[in-house]
Amino acid sequence: MKVFLGLDVGSMSTEAVFVDERGEIVSQVIRSTGAKSIEAAEAALQEGLQAAGLPREAIEKCVATGYGRISVPFADKRVTEITCHGMGAHVLFPNTRTVIDIGGQDSKVIRLDESGKVTDFAMNDKCAAGTGRFLEVMAEKLDVSLAEMGGLAVAAKEEVSISSVCTVFAESEVVSLVAQDHPKEEILKGLHRSIVNRNWALMQSVGVEQAVTMTGGVAKNVGVVKLLEERLGDPIQVSEEPQIVGALGAALIARTI
């Protein structure tokens, strides 16, 4: 059995997807990147092979994408995450015209044509505000898990406005709000609103066309998704495992080289 490997080596997490010759997913892996991208890529590869019960020789081609793609020595090709997320989103949801990818350290908004080809994009990779790292920092400050913070934000009837757009300053602001005994849920809703506002500016710079698909780890956060849907006035498509969409796109591209 021949398989094609897509590796998405991000700043915070690394994903591996193996597909067969028909493009069907054989196995998938999500793991922390840690300090060394090359080690994370190798570990994800080995985990994926073990899950599929395949030897390394079964890998026909490998495409690497993401922040650490250059550090993957065994990749046959390296492709930008813009192209890979576009490809993955298009295959999962063929009607996709706009992709919102909020990852660990950056955000991207990608416009696609009807064939899944990228026509335009905008990216924020200069500041962690509005990303997964922002959520991690705030979850720690508020003593809630990443898994529960989105639901808590959605459940809040009121919200506390967060004025700071910088993660460091927002962190200080949250500490002050906690000291003032503001309910945790209301602070969380304000934080989620600030993420939406931050990414809304990015979306406006590209222009949003339906249908919209959200990818990346933050797509698992129901609070961000619901507030974005409210702002858009339309539903957002989210796959069962949005964190692997970039790696899936890379694996599908590996079938074509």
LINLINFEN-V589502 format. One record per backbone hydrogen bond with DSSP energy under -0.5 kcal/mol. CO is the residue of the C=O (numbers start at 0). NH is the residue of the N-H. E is the energy in kcal/mol with one decimal. If there is no record, write none. Layout:
BEGIN
CO;NH;E
CO;NH;E
END
This chain:
BEGIN
2;59;-3.3
2;60;-0.7
3;18;-2.4
4;62;-2.5
5;16;-2.4
6;8;-0.7
6;64;-3.0
7;9;-1.0
7;14;-2.2
8;67;-3.3
11;32;-2.0
12;9;-2.2
13;30;-2.3
14;7;-3.0
15;28;-2.6
16;5;-2.7
17;25;-3.6
17;26;-1.2
18;3;-2.7
19;22;-1.8
23;19;-2.2
26;17;-2.7
28;15;-2.2
30;13;-3.4
32;35;-0.5
34;36;-0.5
35;39;-1.8
36;40;-2.6
37;41;-2.2
38;42;-2.4
39;43;-2.4
40;44;-2.2
41;45;-2.4
42;46;-2.4
43;47;-2.4
44;48;-2.3
45;49;-2.4
46;50;-2.4
47;51;-1.7
48;52;-1.2
48;53;-2.4
54;57;-1.9
55;58;-1.9
57;2;-2.6
57;59;-0.6
60;4;-2.6
61;75;-2.5
61;76;-1.3
62;6;-2.4
63;78;-2.3
64;8;-2.5
65;68;-1.7
67;70;-1.3
68;71;-1.5
70;72;-1.0
71;74;-1.3
76;63;-2.4
79;83;-1.9
80;84;-2.8
81;85;-1.8
82;86;-2.5
83;87;-2.8
84;88;-2.5
85;89;-2.1
86;90;-2.2
87;91;-2.1
88;92;-2.9
92;95;-2.5
96;111;-2.8
97;212;-2.8
98;100;-0.6
98;109;-2.8
99;101;-0.7
99;214;-2.7
100;102;-0.7
100;107;-2.3
101;217;-1.6
102;131;-3.2
103;132;-2.3
105;102;-2.4
106;123;-2.9
107;100;-2.8
108;121;-2.1
109;98;-3.0
110;118;-2.8
110;119;-1.2
112;115;-1.8
116;112;-2.1
119;110;-3.3
121;108;-2.5
122;124;-0.6
123;106;-1.8
127;130;-1.5
127;133;-0.7
130;134;-1.6
131;135;-2.3
132;136;-2.4
133;137;-2.1
134;138;-2.6
135;139;-2.0
136;140;-1.9
137;141;-2.0
138;142;-0.6
138;143;-2.3
139;142;-0.7
144;148;-1.5
145;149;-0.6
147;151;-2.0
148;152;-2.0
149;153;-2.1
150;154;-1.9
151;155;-0.9
152;155;-0.5
158;160;-0.6
160;162;-0.6
165;169;-3.0
166;170;-2.2
167;171;-1.5
168;172;-2.2
169;173;-2.5
170;174;-2.1
171;175;-2.0
172;176;-2.2
173;177;-2.5
174;178;-1.9
175;179;-1.2
176;181;-2.0
177;180;-1.8
182;186;-1.8
183;187;-2.5
184;188;-2.1
185;159;-2.2
185;189;-1.8
186;190;-2.3
187;191;-2.6
188;192;-2.3
189;193;-1.9
190;194;-1.6
191;195;-2.2
192;196;-2.7
193;197;-2.2
194;198;-2.2
195;199;-2.2
196;200;-1.4
197;201;-0.8
198;202;-2.4
199;203;-2.6
200;204;-1.4
201;205;-0.9
202;205;-0.6
202;206;-3.0
206;208;-0.5
210;96;-2.9
210;97;-1.9
211;236;-3.0
212;99;-2.5
213;238;-0.5
214;101;-1.5
215;218;-1.4
216;219;-1.7
217;220;-1.9
219;221;-0.9
220;224;-2.1
221;225;-2.6
222;226;-2.1
223;227;-2.1
224;228;-2.4
225;229;-2.2
226;230;-1.9
227;231;-2.6
228;232;-2.8
228;233;-0.8
234;211;-0.5
236;213;-2.8
238;241;-0.6
240;243;-1.5
241;215;-2.2
241;244;-1.0
243;247;-2.8
244;248;-2.4
245;249;-2.1
246;250;-2.4
247;251;-2.4
248;252;-2.0
249;253;-1.9
250;254;-0.9
252;255;-1.7
253;256;-0.8
END
